[in-house]
Amino acid sequence: MESKELRQKLIEIFGQQIIFNKEFDSYASRLKEGMLSDLVEWCINCKEQRVDGSQPKREEYRHLFVFFRKIGSNVRATLIKVKNSDFIEIRLENHKCYDDTRIEFGYKKSSYYAS
C-alpha cells in the first residue's frame, strides 16, 4: 500500500475533514505492509470507540480527545478528535516529534529541553 492509498483509506474511515501532517507520506513510506494494515485497523477501532482516547492535560486542548500509537521502532501515530464530533487530524512522526506533540498537549514534560 502506498501513502496515497493509505490517505484515501483514512479519508474513507474519518471523512474529508481529516488532515495529515506534512511528514505523513515520508513516514508512511517507511512502514511495511503489515504495519500499514495495523495502522488502518487501529484507526477503525478508534472510530468505532474500541480504543480509549484521552483528554489532554492543557486547558486549551480540553475540547479534544487524543489517541497515541507506536508503530515500528521509530514511527509514532497521533490521532486527534474533537470531543463529541469528528476526527480532525492524524500525524505520523518520529519519536522526537511525538514527544513534542505529547508536550504540546500537556502529557509529559520535555526530556529534550530544560523544563
N, C-alpha and C positions, 0 to 999 in steps of 0.2 A: 504494500500500500504506500503510495507516495503522499507527501504532505498535502498536496492539493486534494487528493481523495479523502484524507483524514479530515481536512477542513470541511469538506462537503458533508461527511458523515456527522460531524459535530453540529453543523448548521441544521441538519435534519433532526437531530436529537433536541437541540436547545432553541432553534428558531433563528431568524435573520438578525436579531438584535445582538447575538453573541459576537464579541470582538476577541481578537487574538493579539498577543504581544508581538513586537517586531521580530523577536528571535524565534518565534514559534516554528517556522519552517526549518530553520537550521537545526533545532533540537529534535524535531520530528524525524528528520532525515537520518539522525544518528541511532534511532530505535529500530530494533529488529521487529520482524512481523508479529511475533508473539507478544512483544511489549506493546505494540500498537493496538493489538486486539484487546489486551488487558486494559489499556487506557480507555478504549471505547466502552468496554464493559463497565468499568468504574464510572464513567460519565453517565451511562444509562442507570446504574444503581443510584448515583447521586440524584438524578432527575426523578426517579421513582421512590425517593426517600428511604432507600435501603442503607444509605450511608449517612451518618450523622455529621452535619457541619457544625461549626462553632461560631459564636458571635465574637467579633474582635473586641479586644480589651479597650482600645482607644475610643473615646466618646464620639468622635466624628465619623466612625465607621460602624457604629452600633446598629445601623439600619441594614447591615449586610450579614450574610452567612458565608463562611469561607470553608472550603474543603481542600485538604492537602494530601499529596500522594508522592511517594518516592518511586521512580521508575528507573531501573538500572542503577549503575553505580554513581552517575553524576547528572542525572536528569530528574527534575522535580516538576510536578504539576500543581498548579493552584487554580481552583475553580471558584468563582465569586458569584453569589446570588443575592439579589435584593430580597430582604425578608418579605414573605407573603407575595412574591412576584416572580420575575424571570431571572434566569441565569444570564449574567451580563458579560462575563469575561473568563477566558481560560488562558493561563500562562504556562508555557514550557520554558524552563530556565535551568541554569546550573546551580550548584549548591550555594554559592555566594549570593547570587541574585535572589534565590529562595530565602536565604537568611534575611536579606534586605527587605523582602516582602513581609516576612514574619515580624521584623522590627517595625515596619511601616504600620502594620495593623495592631501592634502592641502585644504580640505573643511572646516576644523574647527581647532581651537586651543584647546589644551588639557584642560579638566576640571579636570583631574586627576593629572597632573604634572605641575610643575611651568613653564608654557610657555605662 
